[in-house]
Amino acid sequence: MNQERSLPILSLADGILSLADALGLFVTFVATEREKTRYRWQSGRFLDRSHHLDTFITMTVRTASGAIGQAVTSALASDRLEQAFHQAVRHASEQPQIARSLDTLAALEKRQLPLMMHHPCQSATVNKSFLHKIEAQHRCFSAHSDAAVASVAFLHERMTAARSDGRLFCLPLDRLICGHQGLVSTGYRQNIQSGVSSTVGFDDDLYEGILQDVERKRQDAILDLAHADMRSISPIPRSIDGVRDVVLDNQLLGQLLTHCLRLPGELQPAESKATLSLLQAEGSPAYSPIHPFGYLTGTTAIYSSAGTDTAALAALTCHPASHFHLSLDVPVDTAGHAEAVSLLDACRSWACNGQLVGDRCLVIQGMRHLDLNLTDGSFRLYPERLGLFESGHLSALPLQAVKGSLPALLPALVGGFGPMRQVWLSEDNAQVADLPRFTLARLPLSLEQGV
């Protein structure tokens, strides 16, 4: 039994493929082996170090009649793996949505360049100098933040996919994920994250890039908080109902775009002047070119002026283990090319360029909670901060629930302001987005009491 447990992944995959072939079934076998080492600091001091090893295997079976069965297991013994396979066969059923996604993934794979097959490699060596610099950053952040926590995770992964049609993909990948969290004096929680992936290990430039990205995002957060105590308007003026220009910060826009992906096909916009793509590029912390269904994927434009690729959207996001990296392409105001830009800079620039109707706009930042109706796409948003730009000045509005229509979001995007930032949309590295610091949208919204 010990010998069975030590069987390499490729041997286990060969056994399952042979079994499927004998039964006249088509199977995809996908395994992810992951070694994770994490370091944490809290309130200026080193907290702990943890080390984990995990392996997950996903098998998708397709019968001659088109029925589909699935099994997920962490068992590495061949007999237990065969049990999981037979369970997938027994529970195979008609699943038209998954069947369409498998066909779409097969078609998308034909457009991709061959995946470079890398030889097995050792996990990236932990760079102690980098850890010391992160610790120094954490101590600096702790001086201005309560309950500050910092973490660094080194992940060494090996992804393997084998299919009954003879296709085989193997990819060793290192990831470095860094995060700083804390509660600032205004009660606003900061969550700064950065990360990178590499198939050839990390060098000094990658480490330095992480440190610089964290510092840039910290400066962004400081600039955002500078407007948290701006003068307040209460009650909200009736004239606010006539405002149709809305400025969204990148954290809020990223979360809304993620929910756009969940909309059913009939609610997806027919086209969009902005282009939103699902990016697959080495270096991205969410880089994962092997789909959990066992097909090779690449960068795919989902929303564009050519239309919405609903088939690709469904296929690339249908599996709960799918990673994605959103990349938004909109016109960016050239005045926003400086690294440090504020919300006020963005609003004044758009006003000077004549892009604000009536020289005013609603400002919405952050997301506390979102209620989304998947039947009609309507939403009720509870933001972190709400403001009004008018006559060249920003004013804070009492927090209100904001109501609107999510299908209208992408076609309503006018342009961005400020440098592109990588926004983290989940606590891990599974969902990220490249977005401008601020984005202007011409989006009908309404406000209601209720935060």
Residue pairs with C-beta under 8 A, 6 or more apart in sequence:
1 77
4 76
4 77
4 78
4 79
5 76
5 77
6 76
7 76
7 77
7 78
9 31
9 33
9 55
9 158
9 160
10 160
10 162
12 29
12 31
12 57
12 76
12 78
12 81
13 29
13 31
13 160
13 162
14 162
15 78
15 81
15 82
16 27
16 29
16 59
16 81
16 82
16 85
17 27
17 29
17 162
17 163
17 164
19 82
19 85
20 26
20 27
20 61
20 85
20 164
21 164
23 89
24 64
25 61
25 62
25 63
25 64
25 89
25 164
26 61
26 62
26 63
26 163
26 164
26 165
27 59
27 60
27 61
27 62
27 85
27 163
27 164
28 58
28 59
28 60
28 161
28 162
28 163
28 164
28 293
28 294
28 295
29 57
29 58
29 59
29 160
29 161
29 162
29 163
29 294
30 57
30 58
30 59
30 60
30 159
30 160
30 161
30 290
30 292
30 293
30 294
31 55
31 56
31 57
31 58
31 159
31 160
31 161
32 55
32 56
32 157
32 158
32 159
32 160
33 54
33 55
33 157
33 158
33 160
34 52
34 53
34 54
34 55
34 56
34 155
34 156
34 157
35 51
35 52
35 53
35 123
35 155
35 156
35 157
36 50
36 51
36 52
36 53
36 54
36 153
36 154
36 155
36 156
37 49
37 50
37 51
37 126
37 153
37 154
38 49
38 50
38 51
38 151
38 152
38 153
38 154
39 46
39 48
39 49
39 131
39 134
39 151
39 152
39 153
40 46
40 47
40 48
40 49
40 50
40 149
40 150
40 151
41 47
41 134
41 135
41 138
41 149
41 150
41 151
42 147
42 148
42 149
42 150
43 142
43 147
43 148
44 138
44 139
44 142
44 148
46 135
47 149
54 74
55 74
55 76
56 72
56 73
56 74
56 321
57 72
57 73
57 74
57 75
57 76
57 81
57 84
58 70
58 71
58 72
58 292
58 293
58 321
59 70
59 71
59 72
59 73
59 84
59 85
59 88
60 68
60 69
60 70
60 88
60 102
60 293
60 294
61 68
61 69
61 70
61 71
61 85
61 88
61 89
61 92
62 68
62 99
62 102
63 69
63 89
63 92
66 94
66 99
67 92
67 93
67 94
67 95
68 92
68 93
68 94
68 95
68 98
68 99
68 102
69 87
69 88
69 89
69 90
69 91
69 92
69 93
70 88
71 84
71 85
71 87
71 88
72 84
73 80
73 81
73 84
75 81
75 84
97 314
97 318
98 318
100 311
100 314
100 315
101 293
101 314
101 315
101 318
102 293
102 295
102 315
104 311
104 312
104 314
104 315
105 291
105 293
105 295
105 297
105 315
105 316
106 295
108 295
108 297
108 298
108 300
108 312
108 315
108 316
109 295
109 296
109 297
111 298
112 296
112 297
112 298
113 298
115 169
115 171
115 289
115 290
115 296
116 199
117 169
117 170
118 170
118 171
118 172
118 199
119 172
120 158
120 172
121 172
121 201
122 156
123 154
123 156
123 174
124 154
124 156
124 174
124 176
124 198
124 201
124 202
125 201
126 154
127 202
127 207
129 207
130 152
130 207
130 210
130 211
131 152
133 207
133 211
134 150
134 152
134 178
134 211
135 150
137 150
137 180
137 211
137 214
137 215
138 148
138 150
138 180
141 148
141 150
141 180
141 182
141 218
142 148
142 182
144 184
144 185
145 182
145 183
145 184
145 190
146 182
146 183
146 184
146 185
147 181
147 182
147 183
148 180
148 181
148 182
149 180
149 181
149 182
150 178
150 179
150 180
150 181
151 177
151 178
151 179
152 176
152 177
152 178
153 175
153 176
153 177
153 178
154 174
154 175
154 176
155 174
155 175
155 176
155 177
156 172
156 173
156 174
157 172
157 173
157 174
157 175
158 170
158 171
158 172
158 173
159 169
159 170
159 171
159 173
159 288
159 290
160 168
160 169
160 170
160 171
161 167
161 168
161 169
161 290
161 294
161 295
161 296
162 168
162 169
162 294
163 294
167 294
167 296
169 290
169 296
171 199
171 289
171 290
172 199
173 197
173 198
173 199
173 287
174 197
174 198
174 199
174 201
174 202
175 195
175 196
175 197
175 198
175 285
175 429
176 195
176 196
176 197
176 202
176 206
176 207
176 210
177 193
177 194
177 195
177 285
177 428
177 429
178 193
178 194
178 195
178 210
178 214
179 191
179 192
179 193
179 194
180 190
180 191
180 192
180 193
180 214
180 218
181 189
181 190
181 191
181 192
182 189
182 190
183 189
183 190
184 190
184 225
186 225
186 228
186 229
188 225
188 228
188 384
190 218
190 221
191 424
192 214
192 217
192 218
192 221
193 217
193 424
194 210
194 213
194 214
194 217
194 285
194 422
195 210
195 285
195 429
195 432
196 202
196 206
196 209
196 210
196 283
196 284
196 285
197 282
197 283
197 284
197 285
197 286
197 287
198 206
198 282
198 283
199 282
213 422
216 339
216 421
217 421
219 339
219 340
220 340
220 421
220 437
223 340
223 341
223 342
223 343
224 249
224 342
224 343
224 365
226 342
227 342
227 343
227 344
227 385
227 387
227 394
227 396
228 385
228 396
229 396
230 387
230 394
230 395
230 396
231 395
231 396
232 395
232 396
232 397
232 398
233 388
233 395
233 396
233 397
234 397
234 398
235 398
236 397
236 398
236 400
236 447
240 362
240 388
240 397
240 447
241 446
242 358
243 358
243 360
243 361
243 362
243 388
244 357
244 442
244 443
244 444
245 350
245 355
245 356
245 357
245 360
245 361
245 362
245 414
245 440
245 441
245 442
246 361
246 362
246 363
246 364
246 440
246 441
246 442
246 443
246 445
247 343
247 346
247 347
247 350
247 361
247 362
247 363
247 364
247 389
247 438
247 439
247 440
247 441
248 256
248 364
248 365
248 438
248 439
248 441
249 343
249 364
249 365
249 366
249 437
249 438
250 421
250 423
250 433
250 435
250 436
250 437
250 438
250 439
251 365
251 366
251 367
251 423
252 364
252 365
252 366
252 367
252 383
253 328
253 435
253 439
254 326
254 423
254 425
254 433
254 435
255 367
255 370
255 425
256 367
256 370
256 406
256 409
257 276
257 326
257 328
257 409
257 410
257 433
258 326
258 425
258 431
258 433
259 370
259 372
259 379
259 406
260 268
260 276
260 406
260 407
260 409
260 410
261 302
261 313
261 317
261 324
262 317
262 372
262 374
263 374
263 377
263 406
263 407
264 374
265 310
265 314
267 374
267 376
267 377
267 406
267 407
268 308
268 310
268 313
268 407
269 303
269 308
269 407
269 408
269 410
269 411
270 307
270 308
271 303
271 304
271 305
271 306
271 307
271 308
271 411
272 303
272 304
272 305
272 308
272 410
272 411
272 413
273 305
273 330
273 411
273 413
274 303
274 328
274 329
274 330
274 410
274 413
275 301
275 303
275 304
275 305
275 328
275 329
275 330
276 301
276 302
276 303
276 304
276 326
276 327
276 328
276 329
276 410
277 299
277 300
277 301
277 302
277 326
277 327
277 329
278 299
278 300
278 302
278 312
278 316
278 317
278 324
278 325
278 326
278 327
279 299
279 325
279 326
279 327
279 434
280 287
280 288
280 289
280 297
280 298
280 299
280 325
281 287
281 299
281 325
284 325
284 432
285 422
285 429
285 432
286 323
286 324
286 325
286 429
286 430
286 431
286 432
287 323
287 325
288 322
288 323
289 296
289 297
289 298
290 296
290 297
291 297
291 316
291 319
291 322
292 319
292 321
292 322
293 319
297 316
299 327
300 309
300 312
300 316
301 309
302 308
302 309
302 312
302 313
302 316
303 309
303 410
316 322
316 324
317 324
323 429
323 430
323 431
324 430
324 431
325 431
325 432
325 433
325 434
326 425
326 431
326 432
326 433
326 434
326 435
327 433
327 434
328 413
328 416
328 433
328 434
328 435
328 436
328 439
330 413
330 414
330 415
330 416
330 436
330 439
331 414
331 415
331 416
332 415
332 416
332 417
332 418
332 420
332 436
333 346
333 349
333 350
333 353
333 415
333 416
333 417
335 345
335 349
335 417
336 345
336 346
336 349
336 416
336 417
336 418
336 419
336 436
336 437
336 438
337 419
338 418
338 419
339 419
341 417
341 418
341 419
341 437
341 438
343 363
343 365
343 387
343 394
343 438
344 389
344 394
345 417
345 418
346 417
346 418
346 437
346 438
346 440
347 356
347 361
347 363
347 389
347 394
348 392
349 417
350 356
350 361
350 417
350 440
351 359
351 360
351 389
351 392
355 414
355 415
355 440
356 389
356 440
357 442
359 390
359 391
359 392
360 388
360 389
360 390
360 391
361 388
361 389
361 440
362 386
362 387
362 388
362 389
362 445
363 385
363 386
363 387
363 388
363 389
363 394
364 381
364 383
364 385
364 386
364 387
364 402
365 383
365 384
365 385
365 386
365 387
366 383
366 384
366 385
367 381
367 382
367 383
367 384
368 382
368 383
368 384
368 451
369 381
369 382
370 379
370 380
370 381
370 382
371 379
371 380
371 381
372 378
372 379
372 406
373 379
376 405
377 405
377 406
377 407
378 403
378 404
378 405
378 406
379 403
379 404
379 405
379 406
380 401
380 402
380 403
380 448
381 401
381 402
381 403
381 404
382 399
382 401
382 402
382 451
383 399
383 402
385 396
385 399
386 396
386 397
386 398
386 399
386 400
386 402
386 447
387 394
387 395
387 396
387 397
388 394
388 395
388 397
389 395
399 451
400 447
400 448
400 449
400 450
400 451
401 447
401 448
401 449
401 450
401 451
402 445
402 446
402 447
403 445
403 446
403 447
403 448
404 443
404 444
404 445
404 446
405 444
408 443
408 444
409 441
409 443
412 441
412 442
412 443
413 439
413 440
413 441
414 439
414 440
414 441
414 442
415 439
415 440
416 435
416 436
416 437
416 438
416 439
416 440
417 436
417 437
417 438
417 439
417 440
418 436
418 437
418 438
419 436
419 437
420 434
420 435
420 436
421 434
421 435
421 436
421 437
422 432
422 433
422 434
423 432
423 433
423 434
423 435
424 431
424 432
425 431
425 432
425 433
